[in-house]
Amino acid sequence: MTSSRRRFGHPLLLGTSAAALLLAAAGCSSTDAAVSVTVPAPSGEAAAYCRALHEELPKTVAGLDRGDTGPKSELTAQWGDGAIVLRCGVPRPAKMDDPMAKGIEADGVDWMLDQPEDAGPRFTTTYRKAYVEVRLSTAYAHDASLLAAFGPVIAKTVPSSL
């Protein structure tokens, strides 16, 4: 009877250790994974503005490091493992036709707010030759101040359409 307990004792110990190792590895690798983002398909002129913007984007926003998105593109960027996601060259949102749409100005750039029910806020630039979208995780649902990090570089690289 003791031999059968020994036989089951080791696999159970290995199984628990293996599970702990897998959980630890998954926790470490999630910070290295690129966030999956749909890449926009802007016109040639808008794409050129987006490439210029990509070169000027900050390395950190709100203390969060910049990382690559999947697929890697000059039209997308993310900070803090997807806490902040930027896409440049997005189509003009239909909501911009709504006279009741909410807007905000941050460092000389106007933004329209869209608040999906199951996600954090989404801001899209207005009056620019390329539309830039910034999505925030629900952790930043009440913090539009993050847009200030993008205002100067958008004003510099994406001309006003007015």
C-alpha positions as YAML, in Angstrom:
chain: A
units: angstrom
residues:
- id: 1
  name: MET
  ca: [0.00, 0.00, 0.00]
- id: 2
  name: THR
  ca: [2.84, 2.40, 0.70]
- id: 3
  name: SER
  ca: [4.30, 1.77, -2.75]
- id: 4
  name: SER
  ca: [1.06, 2.93, -4.41]
- id: 5
  name: ARG
  ca: [1.05, 6.12, -2.31]
- id: 6
  name: ARG
  ca: [4.59, 6.84, -3.36]
- id: 7
  name: ARG
  ca: [3.71, 6.26, -6.95]
- id: 8
  name: PHE
  ca: [0.90, 8.85, -6.76]
- id: 9
  name: GLY
  ca: [2.84, 11.26, -4.55]
- id: 10
  name: HIS
  ca: [5.48, 12.22, -7.12]
- id: 11
  name: PRO
  ca: [3.20, 12.87, -10.10]
- id: 12
  name: LEU
  ca: [0.94, 15.04, -7.95]
- id: 13
  name: LEU
  ca: [3.95, 17.03, -6.73]
- id: 14
  name: LEU
  ca: [5.26, 17.37, -10.28]
- id: 15
  name: GLY
  ca: [1.81, 18.36, -11.53]
- id: 16
  name: THR
  ca: [1.47, 21.09, -8.92]
- id: 17
  name: SER
  ca: [5.01, 22.33, -9.62]
- id: 18
  name: ALA
  ca: [4.42, 22.26, -13.38]
- id: 19
  name: ALA
  ca: [1.17, 24.18, -12.99]
- id: 20
  name: ALA
  ca: [2.90, 26.81, -10.84]
- id: 21
  name: LEU
  ca: [5.71, 27.08, -13.38]
- id: 22
  name: LEU
  ca: [3.23, 27.52, -16.25]
- id: 23
  name: LEU
  ca: [1.33, 30.21, -14.36]
- id: 24
  name: ALA
  ca: [4.55, 32.05, -13.57]
- id: 25
  name: ALA
  ca: [5.69, 31.82, -17.20]
- id: 26
  name: ALA
  ca: [2.32, 33.04, -18.47]
- id: 27
  name: GLY
  ca: [2.45, 35.97, -16.08]
- id: 28
  name: CYS
  ca: [5.91, 36.93, -17.28]
- id: 29
  name: SER
  ca: [5.23, 36.49, -20.97]
- id: 30
  name: SER
  ca: [2.04, 38.56, -21.05]
- id: 31
  name: THR
  ca: [4.06, 41.77, -20.70]
- id: 32
  name: ASP
  ca: [6.15, 40.87, -23.73]
- id: 33
  name: ALA
  ca: [3.25, 40.01, -26.04]
- id: 34
  name: ALA
  ca: [2.14, 42.53, -28.62]
- id: 35
  name: VAL
  ca: [-1.40, 43.80, -28.18]
- id: 36
  name: SER
  ca: [-3.63, 42.77, -31.09]
- id: 37
  name: VAL
  ca: [-5.00, 45.84, -32.86]
- id: 38
  name: THR
  ca: [-6.87, 46.29, -36.14]
- id: 39
  name: VAL
  ca: [-4.61, 48.33, -38.42]
- id: 40
  name: PRO
  ca: [-6.41, 51.16, -40.26]
- id: 41
  name: ALA
  ca: [-6.13, 51.56, -44.06]
- id: 42
  name: PRO
  ca: [-5.89, 55.33, -44.63]
- id: 43
  name: SER
  ca: [-5.41, 57.17, -47.94]
- id: 44
  name: GLY
  ca: [-1.86, 57.91, -49.08]
- id: 45
  name: GLU
  ca: [-1.91, 61.49, -47.71]
- id: 46
  name: ALA
  ca: [-3.30, 60.44, -44.32]
- id: 47
  name: ALA
  ca: [-0.86, 57.50, -44.15]
- id: 48
  name: ALA
  ca: [2.06, 59.91, -44.65]
- id: 49
  name: TYR
  ca: [0.85, 62.04, -41.73]
- id: 50
  name: CYS
  ca: [0.47, 58.89, -39.62]
- id: 51
  name: ARG
  ca: [4.03, 57.75, -40.39]
- id: 52
  name: ALA
  ca: [5.31, 61.17, -39.31]
- id: 53
  name: LEU
  ca: [3.23, 60.93, -36.11]
- id: 54
  name: HIS
  ca: [4.58, 57.43, -35.40]
- id: 55
  name: GLU
  ca: [8.14, 58.82, -35.35]
- id: 56
  name: GLU
  ca: [7.20, 61.49, -32.81]
- id: 57
  name: LEU
  ca: [5.07, 59.45, -30.38]
- id: 58
  name: PRO
  ca: [6.27, 59.50, -26.76]
- id: 59
  name: LYS
  ca: [8.20, 56.57, -25.30]
- id: 60
  name: THR
  ca: [6.11, 56.74, -22.13]
- id: 61
  name: VAL
  ca: [2.61, 57.99, -21.32]
- id: 62
  name: ALA
  ca: [1.46, 58.26, -17.70]
- id: 63
  name: GLY
  ca: [4.50, 56.22, -16.68]
- id: 64
  name: LEU
  ca: [3.57, 53.40, -19.10]
- id: 65
  name: ASP
  ca: [6.18, 52.20, -21.60]
- id: 66
  name: ARG
  ca: [5.48, 52.14, -25.31]
- id: 67
  name: GLY
  ca: [5.28, 48.76, -27.00]
- id: 68
  name: ASP
  ca: [4.45, 47.20, -30.32]
- id: 69
  name: THR
  ca: [1.03, 46.13, -31.42]
- id: 70
  name: GLY
  ca: [0.25, 43.01, -33.39]
- id: 71
  name: PRO
  ca: [0.58, 43.24, -36.27]
- id: 72
  name: LYS
  ca: [3.40, 45.74, -36.00]
- id: 73
  name: SER
  ca: [2.52, 48.90, -37.94]
- id: 74
  name: GLU
  ca: [3.44, 52.57, -38.28]
- id: 75
  name: LEU
  ca: [-0.28, 53.26, -37.90]
- id: 76
  name: THR
  ca: [-0.60, 51.83, -34.39]
- id: 77
  name: ALA
  ca: [1.09, 52.05, -30.99]
- id: 78
  name: GLN
  ca: [0.33, 51.01, -27.42]
- id: 79
  name: TRP
  ca: [1.49, 51.82, -23.92]
- id: 80
  name: GLY
  ca: [1.26, 49.67, -20.80]
- id: 81
  name: ASP
  ca: [0.37, 46.38, -22.49]
- id: 82
  name: GLY
  ca: [-2.68, 47.88, -24.14]
- id: 83
  name: ALA
  ca: [-3.85, 50.24, -21.38]
- id: 84
  name: ILE
  ca: [-3.52, 52.99, -24.01]
- id: 85
  name: VAL
  ca: [-3.83, 52.16, -27.73]
- id: 86
  name: LEU
  ca: [-3.39, 54.65, -30.58]
- id: 87
  name: ARG
  ca: [-4.49, 54.09, -34.17]
- id: 88
  name: CYS
  ca: [-3.83, 56.68, -36.85]
- id: 89
  name: GLY
  ca: [-5.74, 56.91, -40.12]
- id: 90
  name: VAL
  ca: [-9.02, 55.53, -38.80]
- id: 91
  name: PRO
  ca: [-12.19, 56.32, -40.77]
- id: 92
  name: ARG
  ca: [-14.20, 59.37, -39.73]
- id: 93
  name: PRO
  ca: [-16.58, 58.14, -37.01]
- id: 94
  name: ALA
  ca: [-20.28, 58.49, -37.90]
- id: 95
  name: LYS
  ca: [-20.84, 59.83, -34.40]
- id: 96
  name: MET
  ca: [-19.14, 63.07, -35.51]
- id: 97
  name: ASP
  ca: [-22.39, 63.90, -37.33]
- id: 98
  name: ASP
  ca: [-24.23, 63.91, -33.99]
- id: 99
  name: PRO
  ca: [-24.57, 67.50, -32.74]
- id: 100
  name: MET
  ca: [-24.82, 66.10, -29.20]
- id: 101
  name: ALA
  ca: [-21.48, 64.26, -29.39]
- id: 102
  name: LYS
  ca: [-19.18, 65.10, -26.50]
- id: 103
  name: GLY
  ca: [-15.85, 66.74, -27.19]
- id: 104
  name: ILE
  ca: [-12.76, 67.87, -25.35]
- id: 105
  name: GLU
  ca: [-9.74, 70.01, -26.18]
- id: 106
  name: ALA
  ca: [-6.30, 68.92, -24.98]
- id: 107
  name: ASP
  ca: [-3.17, 70.93, -25.75]
- id: 108
  name: GLY
  ca: [-4.56, 72.47, -28.93]
- id: 109
  name: VAL
  ca: [-6.11, 69.29, -30.34]
- id: 110
  name: ASP
  ca: [-9.87, 68.70, -30.40]
- id: 111
  name: TRP
  ca: [-11.18, 65.22, -29.60]
- id: 112
  name: MET
  ca: [-14.58, 63.57, -29.79]
- id: 113
  name: LEU
  ca: [-15.44, 61.17, -26.96]
- id: 114
  name: ASP
  ca: [-17.13, 57.85, -27.56]
- id: 115
  name: GLN
  ca: [-17.82, 55.71, -24.51]
- id: 116
  name: PRO
  ca: [-18.67, 52.10, -25.44]
- id: 117
  name: GLU
  ca: [-20.60, 50.31, -22.70]
- id: 118
  name: ASP
  ca: [-18.19, 47.39, -22.32]
- id: 119
  name: ALA
  ca: [-14.87, 49.20, -22.76]
- id: 120
  name: GLY
  ca: [-12.90, 52.25, -21.72]
- id: 121
  name: PRO
  ca: [-13.27, 55.59, -23.49]
- id: 122
  name: ARG
  ca: [-12.31, 56.11, -27.11]
- id: 123
  name: PHE
  ca: [-11.22, 59.56, -28.29]
- id: 124
  name: THR
  ca: [-10.90, 60.54, -31.96]
- id: 125
  name: THR
  ca: [-9.32, 63.75, -33.20]
- id: 126
  name: THR
  ca: [-11.50, 66.21, -35.07]
- id: 127
  name: TYR
  ca: [-10.52, 68.83, -37.66]
- id: 128
  name: ARG
  ca: [-7.34, 66.99, -38.69]
- id: 129
  name: LYS
  ca: [-6.25, 65.69, -42.12]
- id: 130
  name: ALA
  ca: [-5.94, 62.20, -40.59]
- id: 131
  name: TYR
  ca: [-8.16, 60.91, -37.79]
- id: 132
  name: VAL
  ca: [-6.25, 59.66, -34.75]
- id: 133
  name: GLU
  ca: [-8.00, 57.38, -32.27]
- id: 134
  name: VAL
  ca: [-6.84, 56.82, -28.69]
- id: 135
  name: ARG
  ca: [-8.50, 54.05, -26.68]
- id: 136
  name: LEU
  ca: [-8.04, 53.89, -22.94]
- id: 137
  name: SER
  ca: [-8.63, 50.87, -20.74]
- id: 138
  name: THR
  ca: [-11.38, 51.04, -18.15]
- id: 139
  name: ALA
  ca: [-8.69, 51.87, -15.58]
- id: 140
  name: TYR
  ca: [-8.48, 55.30, -17.25]
- id: 141
  name: ALA
  ca: [-12.21, 55.74, -17.84]
- id: 142
  name: HIS
  ca: [-12.25, 59.06, -16.00]
- id: 143
  name: ASP
  ca: [-8.83, 60.41, -17.00]
- id: 144
  name: ALA
  ca: [-8.81, 62.37, -20.25]
- id: 145
  name: SER
  ca: [-5.62, 64.11, -19.09]
- id: 146
  name: LEU
  ca: [-3.67, 61.37, -20.87]
- id: 147
  name: LEU
  ca: [-4.58, 63.06, -24.16]
- id: 148
  name: ALA
  ca: [-2.16, 65.88, -23.30]
- id: 149
  name: ALA
  ca: [0.71, 63.50, -24.10]
- id: 150
  name: PHE
  ca: [-0.52, 63.30, -27.71]
- id: 151
  name: GLY
  ca: [-1.59, 66.90, -28.37]
- id: 152
  name: PRO
  ca: [1.80, 68.42, -29.23]
- id: 153
  name: VAL
  ca: [2.93, 65.55, -31.50]
- id: 154
  name: ILE
  ca: [-0.42, 65.42, -33.33]
- id: 155
  name: ALA
  ca: [-0.40, 69.21, -33.80]
- id: 156
  name: LYS
  ca: [3.16, 68.94, -35.16]
- id: 157
  name: THR
  ca: [2.61, 66.04, -37.60]
- id: 158
  name: VAL
  ca: [-1.09, 65.94, -38.58]
- id: 159
  name: PRO
  ca: [-2.23, 69.29, -40.01]
- id: 160
  name: SER
  ca: [-5.56, 70.85, -39.18]
- id: 161
  name: SER
  ca: [-8.27, 70.47, -41.80]
- id: 162
  name: LEU
  ca: [-9.70, 73.94, -41.07]
...
